[in-house]
Amino acid sequence: MFFKRFYDEQLAQASYLIGCGATGSALVIDPCRLVDQYIAAAEADGLRIDAVTETHIHADFVSGTRELAARTGAVMYLSKCGTPEWQYGFRDEARVVLLGDRDRITVGNVDVQAVHTPGHTPEHLSFLVTDRAGADEPMGIVTGDFVFVGDVGRPDLLEKAAHVQGTAESGARDLFRSLAWFKTLPDHLQLWPGHGAGSACGKGLSAVPQSTVGYERRFNWALSSDDENAFVRQVLAGQPEPPRYFGEMKRINRAGPPVLGSLSLPERVAEHRVAEILAAGGIVVDIRAAPDFASGHLPGTLSIPFNKSFPTWAGSLLPYDRDLYLLIDEGRPEALAAAVKSLLSIGLDRVRGYFGSKALEMSDGNGGSLGRVEQLTVGELQARQGSLYVLDVRGRAEWEGGHIPGAHLVPLAELSDRIAEVPADRPIAVHCQGGGRSAIAASLLRANGVPHVANVTGGFGAWVQSGLPVARD
């Protein structure tokens, strides 16, 4: 049996290529939208991708199931489990086979059995993998967003992200019953989860890429409780706010993502057109590092640095119905392709062009005025606190663990919709835990007409380390 794990660091998302060396037949589980990697890996090892499936309707990235099927001719295996109102919209397409509980996918000598494991979502499947060339029992289980290393998939996303009311508690109870089945599996079974640390699909995921059923039975908090009501309370408590784009991902993946075909990069746009594009309603995203943006940027542009958190904040803050343009660092031309791929992975397909950082030089040299974001230390913030409106853009769980006295909470993912709550006639000092989210928030406020915004360097972490007072009201 051939087995290969693929991992997207930005999305903390795992997918799997499983194949039979004797027959050359292979299956991909939970592919992302950028499918070249699976095709290349299969070809390198003499495999053909005959089947593609997914554990559930994903909320955090655009599924590559339709894309991969279009490129390879593979059969798409989709869950038919769960509630009637939450089924795949493309289930009647050619080359779709619907999977129920205990149905099987066969790729040569490899047997992959679907098991309905609802909780994270109603239709969720896990896959028991048996290499029949040498065994008649499973060697491992691909769990998707059911069981992670050290955690389980959150059951509240359907309610919080897709706004299907009343599903969080029922999902938690379904999850408890699915875990009761999981506990019956043999200890030696390997566990291959769909996410690692950094994913918002759980609240305490480990960075370890795989585990065993026995290890999780002993050390995973969710498998230690036999009290259903206590489990429901615990699994729902303290879940972070889902990124704003999760609801859009659910809609796209349920309906059937558009097939991209070949990837083409946007063309460079003349620098003098920035103001014209902004005036016409385009969004210009400056993907340079936050300190570079703070020291000089084009007014009206939004800072989302291209780093590990880029898709999370791009999906939370950028509209899906407007044209997007990127402003890149001339010294990092490779960032253009990487950023475009990252945006495509979460369905932001309308990238119409890009600008080089020379646009900043042209603006400064032609009498234009670059914007700048004042940087405050926590000591300076404390000294001026009485004259500033202090805006905390962390999550609610972070706020409840302690916050700056007199601060106002608006999580960054909600800031676009709640900018009217931020006074435009007072100087604003915005902070997060360490300074990354607050830098993005400062640019968002400036782009939306809030004139006097400063970023608190080091954020709440620096405030605590300096021994300054903390509120917990």
C-alpha positions in Angstrom: 0.0 0.0 0.0 1.1 3.5 -0.9 0.4 6.2 1.7 1.3 9.9 1.5 0.2 12.8 3.7 -0.1 16.4 2.3 -0.2 19.3 4.7 -1.1 23.0 4.2 0.7 25.0 6.9 -1.5 28.1 6.4 -4.8 26.1 6.7 -3.4 23.5 9.1 -5.1 21.0 6.8 -4.2 17.4 5.9 -5.1 15.4 2.9 -4.1 11.8 2.0 -3.2 9.9 -1.1 -3.7 6.1 -0.7 -2.8 3.7 -3.4 -2.2 0.1 -4.4 1.3 -0.5 -5.7 0.2 -3.8 -7.4 -2.6 -2.3 -9.5 -1.6 1.4 -9.6 -5.1 2.5 -8.4 -5.3 5.4 -5.9 -7.7 7.4 -3.8 -7.3 11.0 -2.5 -9.1 11.9 0.7 -10.0 15.6 1.6 -8.1 17.2 -1.3 -7.7 21.0 -1.3 -8.4 23.0 -4.4 -4.8 23.2 -5.7 -4.7 19.6 -7.0 -1.4 19.6 -9.0 0.4 18.3 -6.0 -1.7 15.1 -5.9 -1.4 14.5 -9.6 2.3 15.0 -9.5 2.8 12.7 -6.5 0.7 10.0 -8.1 2.5 10.1 -11.4 5.9 10.1 -9.6 5.0 6.7 -8.0 3.3 5.2 -11.0 -0.3 5.6 -9.7 -3.5 6.8 -11.3 -6.1 8.6 -9.2 -9.3 6.6 -9.8 -11.3 7.9 -6.8 -11.6 11.0 -4.6 -13.6 11.5 -1.5 -14.0 13.8 1.5 -14.9 13.3 5.1 -17.5 16.1 5.2 -18.6 19.5 3.8 -15.6 21.6 4.8 -15.9 25.1 6.4 -12.2 26.2 6.3 -11.1 25.7 2.6 -12.5 25.1 -0.8 -12.7 21.3 -1.5 -10.7 20.0 -4.4 -13.0 17.0 -5.0 -14.6 18.4 -8.2 -11.4 19.9 -9.4 -9.5 16.6 -9.0 -12.2 14.6 -10.7 -12.3 17.0 -13.6 -8.5 16.8 -14.1 -8.2 13.0 -13.6 -11.6 11.5 -14.4 -11.8 10.1 -10.9 -15.1 8.9 -9.4 -16.3 11.2 -6.6 -17.5 9.5 -3.5 -19.7 11.7 -1.3 -21.5 11.2 1.9 -25.3 10.6 1.8 -25.5 10.5 5.5 -26.9 13.2 7.8 -30.0 15.3 7.6 -31.9 15.8 4.3 -31.5 19.6 4.4 -27.7 19.3 4.6 -26.7 17.2 1.5 -24.4 17.9 -1.4 -25.9 20.0 -4.1 -23.9 18.2 -6.9 -24.8 14.7 -5.7 -26.6 14.0 -9.0 -23.5 14.8 -11.2 -21.9 12.2 -13.4 -19.2 10.1 -11.7 -20.7 10.7 -8.2 -21.2 7.7 -6.0 -23.0 8.3 -2.7 -21.6 6.6 0.4 -23.6 5.4 3.4 -22.4 4.0 6.7 -20.1 0.9 6.2 -20.0 1.4 2.4 -16.6 0.7 0.8 -14.3 2.2 -1.8 -11.8 -0.3 -3.3 -8.5 0.8 -4.9 -6.7 -2.3 -6.0 -5.9 -4.3 -2.9 -6.7 -1.5 -0.5 -10.1 -1.4 1.2 -11.5 1.9 2.5 -14.6 1.6 4.6 -16.8 4.6 5.3 -18.2 5.0 8.9 -20.8 7.6 9.7 -19.3 9.7 12.5 -21.6 12.7 13.0 -20.9 15.5 15.5 -18.6 18.0 13.8 -21.2 17.9 10.9 -24.2 15.7 10.4 -22.9 14.0 7.2 -19.3 13.4 8.5 -17.6 10.1 7.5 -14.4 8.6 8.8 -12.5 5.9 6.7 -11.1 2.6 8.0 -8.1 1.6 5.8 -7.2 -2.0 5.2 -4.2 -3.2 3.1 -5.7 -6.5 1.9 -2.4 -7.5 0.4 -1.1 -8.4 3.8 -4.0 -8.1 6.3 -7.7 -8.6 6.8 -8.1 -5.9 9.4 -7.7 -2.1 9.3 -4.3 -0.6 9.9 -5.6 2.9 10.4 -8.5 5.4 10.3 -8.7 8.7 8.5 -10.8 10.8 10.9 -11.2 14.1 9.1 -12.6 16.6 11.7 -14.0 13.9 14.0 -11.0 13.0 16.2 -7.8 15.0 16.2 -4.6 14.4 18.1 -5.5 15.7 21.5 -8.9 17.0 20.6 -12.1 16.5 18.7 -13.9 18.5 16.0 -16.1 21.3 17.3 -19.8 20.6 16.9 -20.9 24.3 16.9 -19.7 25.4 13.4 -22.9 24.6 11.6 -24.7 26.9 13.9 -22.1 29.6 14.3 -20.7 29.7 10.7 -23.5 28.4 8.5 -26.3 29.9 10.8 -28.3 26.6 11.1 -29.9 27.4 14.4 -30.1 24.8 17.2 -27.5 22.5 15.8 -24.6 23.1 18.3 -26.0 21.0 21.2 -27.5 18.3 19.0 -24.1 18.1 17.2 -22.3 17.7 20.5 -24.6 14.8 21.5 -24.1 13.2 18.2 -20.3 13.6 18.7 -20.5 11.9 22.1 -22.2 8.9 20.6 -19.7 8.7 17.7 -16.9 8.8 20.2 -18.5 5.8 22.1 -18.0 3.8 18.8 -14.5 5.1 18.4 -13.6 3.9 21.9 -14.3 0.3 20.7 -11.6 0.3 18.1 -8.3 -1.6 18.8 -5.5 0.3 20.4 -3.0 -0.3 17.5 -5.1 1.5 14.9 -3.3 4.5 13.5 -5.2 7.8 13.5 -4.7 10.2 10.6 -6.6 13.4 11.3 -7.7 16.2 9.0 -6.2 19.1 10.9 -3.3 20.1 13.2 -2.5 22.9 15.6 -3.7 26.3 14.3 -7.0 25.1 12.9 -10.2 26.7 14.0 -12.0 23.4 13.7 -11.2 22.6 17.3 -9.8 24.4 20.3 -6.8 22.4 21.4 -5.3 20.5 18.5 -1.8 19.0 18.8 0.9 19.7 16.2 1.8 16.0 16.1 0.7 14.7 12.7 -0.7 11.4 13.7 -1.5 9.2 16.7 -3.1 5.9 17.6 -6.5 5.0 19.0 -4.9 3.7 22.1 -3.0 6.9 22.8 -6.0 9.0 22.2 -8.2 6.8 24.5 -5.6 7.4 27.3 -4.8 11.1 26.8 -7.4 12.9 24.6 -9.7 14.8 27.0 -12.8 14.1 24.9 -12.5 10.3 25.4 -12.3 10.5 29.1 -15.9 11.4 29.9 -18.8 8.9 30.1 -21.2 11.7 31.2 -23.0 13.0 28.1 -24.2 16.2 29.6 -20.8 17.0 31.1 -19.2 16.3 27.7 -21.7 18.6 25.9 -20.9 21.4 28.3 -17.1 21.0 28.0 -17.0 20.6 24.2 -19.0 23.7 23.6 -17.2 25.9 26.2 -14.4 28.2 25.1 -14.7 27.5 21.3 -13.0 30.4 19.4 -15.0 32.6 17.1 -15.0 30.9 13.7 -13.3 32.9 10.9 -15.9 34.9 9.1 -15.3 33.1 5.8 -16.3 29.7 7.1 -20.0 30.3 6.2 -19.0 31.1 2.6 -16.9 27.9 2.5 -19.9 25.8 3.7 -22.0 27.3 0.9 -19.5 26.8 -1.8 -18.6 23.3 -0.8 -22.2 22.2 -0.4 -23.2 23.6 -3.8 -20.1 22.4 -5.6 -16.9 24.6 -6.1 -16.3 26.0 -9.5 -13.6 24.1 -11.4 -10.5 26.3 -11.9 -8.6 24.4 -14.5 -5.1 25.8 -15.2 -3.8 28.5 -12.8 -3.0 31.9 -14.3 -1.5 34.7 -12.3 -2.9 38.2 -12.5 -1.1 40.9 -14.6 0.8 43.8 -13.2 -1.2 47.1 -13.2 0.3 50.5 -13.7 1.1 52.1 -10.4 -0.6 55.3 -11.1 -4.0 53.5 -11.3 -4.2 52.7 -7.6 -6.3 55.7 -6.7 -8.6 55.1 -9.7 -9.2 51.4 -8.7 -9.9 52.3 -5.1 -12.4 55.0 -6.2 -14.2 52.4 -8.4 -14.7 50.0 -5.4 -11.7 47.7 -5.9 -9.9 46.4 -2.8 -6.1 46.8 -2.7 -4.4 44.4 -0.3 -0.9 45.2 0.8 0.7 41.9 1.6 4.1 43.3 2.7 5.2 42.9 6.3 3.3 44.9 8.9 6.2 47.1 9.9 6.7 48.1 6.2 3.0 49.0 5.9 3.1 51.0 9.2 6.1 53.1 8.0 4.5 54.0 4.7 1.5 52.8 2.7 -1.0 54.0 0.1 -4.1 55.5 1.8 -7.1 53.3 1.4 -5.2 50.1 1.1 -5.6 47.2 3.6 -2.7 45.4 5.2 -2.9 41.6 5.4 0.8 40.4 5.6 1.5 37.2 3.7 2.4 34.9 6.5 0.9 31.7 8.1 -2.3 33.6 9.1 -2.9 35.2 5.6 -5.9 33.0 4.5 -7.6 33.3 7.9 -7.7 37.1 7.8 -8.1 37.4 4.1 -11.2 35.2 4.3 -12.5 37.1 7.3 -12.0 40.7 6.0 -12.1 40.6 2.2 -15.5 40.6 0.3 -16.2 37.8 -2.1 -18.2 40.0 -4.5 -15.6 42.7 -5.3 -12.4 42.8 -7.4 -9.1 42.4 -5.5 -5.7 43.7 -6.2 -2.4 42.9 -4.4 0.5 45.2 -3.6 3.6 43.1 -3.2 7.2 43.7 -2.1 9.5 44.1 -5.2 12.1 42.0 -3.3 9.7 39.0 -2.9 8.2 38.4 -6.3 7.5 34.8 -5.4 4.9 36.0 -2.9 2.5 36.9 -5.7 1.9 33.3 -6.8 1.8 32.0 -3.2 -0.7 34.7 -2.2 -3.0 34.1 -5.2 -2.9 30.3 -4.5 -3.8 31.0 -0.9 -6.7 33.2 -1.9 -8.0 30.6 -4.3 -7.8 28.0 -1.6 -10.6 29.9 0.3 -12.6 30.8 -2.8 -11.4 34.4 -3.3 -11.1 34.1 -7.0 -11.4 37.7 -8.1 -7.8 38.8 -8.0 -7.7 41.1 -11.0 -4.1 42.4 -10.9 -1.2 43.4 -8.7 1.1 46.4 -8.0 4.7 46.5 -7.1 6.0 48.4 -4.1 7.3 51.0 -6.6 3.7 52.4 -6.4 4.8 53.8 -3.0 7.8 55.6 -4.5 5.7 57.0 -7.3 3.1 58.4 -4.8 5.7 60.0 -2.6 7.6 61.4 -5.5 4.6 63.0 -7.1 3.4 65.0 -4.2 1.2 62.2 -2.8 1.2 61.6 0.9 1.9 58.1 2.2 -0.1 56.9 5.2 1.7 55.9 8.4 0.5 54.0 11.5 1.8 55.3 14.9 3.3 52.6 17.1 2.7 52.8 20.9 4.5 50.9 23.6 2.4 49.6 26.4 4.1 52.2 28.7 3.0 55.0 26.3 -0.5 53.5 26.2 -0.8 53.6 29.9 0.5 57.2 30.1 -2.1 58.3 27.5 -4.9 55.9 28.4 -7.3 58.6 29.6 -7.3 60.3 26.2 -7.4 57.2 24.0 -10.2 54.8 23.0 -8.6 51.4 23.6 -9.8 48.8 21.2 -9.1 45.1 21.8 -9.4 42.9 18.7 -8.6 39.6 20.4 -11.2 36.8 20.7 -13.8 36.6 23.5 -12.1 33.7 25.3 -8.9 35.8 25.4 -10.8 38.8 26.7 -12.4 36.8 29.4 -9.0 35.6 30.5 -8.0 39.2 31.2 -8.0 42.6 29.4 -6.8 46.1 29.8 -9.1 48.1 32.1 -11.4 50.4 30.2 -10.8 48.7 26.8 -13.5 47.8 24.3 -13.8 44.4 22.7 -14.4 43.9 18.9 -12.8 40.7 17.6 -10.9 41.3 14.4 -13.2 38.9 12.5 -16.1 41.1 13.4 -14.5 44.5 12.9 -15.6 45.0 9.3 -19.3 44.8 10.4 -18.8 46.8 13.5 -16.6 49.8 12.5 -19.5 52.1 13.3 -19.0 51.3 16.9 -15.5 52.8 16.9 -15.6 56.6 17.4 -14.0 58.5 14.5 -13.6 61.7 16.6 -11.2 60.2 19.2 -7.6 58.8 18.9 -7.8 55.0 18.8 -5.2 52.6 20.3 -5.8 49.1 19.0 -4.2 46.0 20.4 -4.3 42.2 20.3 -2.3 39.6 22.1 1.1 40.2 20.4 0.6 42.9 17.7 -0.2 40.9 14.5 -4.0 41.2 14.5 -3.9 44.8 15.7 -1.7 45.9 12.8 -4.3 44.5 10.4 -7.1 46.1 12.4 -5.4 49.5 12.3 -5.2 49.4 8.5 -8.8 48.4 8.3 -9.9 51.3 10.5 -7.7 53.7 8.5 -9.1 52.4 5.2 -12.6 53.0 6.5 -12.1 56.6 7.4 -11.0 56.5 11.1 -8.2 59.1 11.0 -6.2 58.7 14.2 -5.2 55.1 14.8 -2.2 53.8 16.7 -1.0 50.2 17.0 0.1 48.9 20.4 3.4 47.0 19.9 3.6 43.8 21.8 -0.1 43.9 22.6 -1.7 42.5 25.7 1.2 40.1 26.2 3.6 43.0 26.6 1.1 44.7 29.0 1.0 41.7 31.3 4.8 41.2 31.1 5.2 44.9 32.2 3.1 44.2 35.3 0.4 46.6 34.4 -3.2 46.1 35.8 -5.5 43.5 34.3 -9.3 43.5 34.4 -11.4 40.3 34.4 -14.9 41.8 34.6 
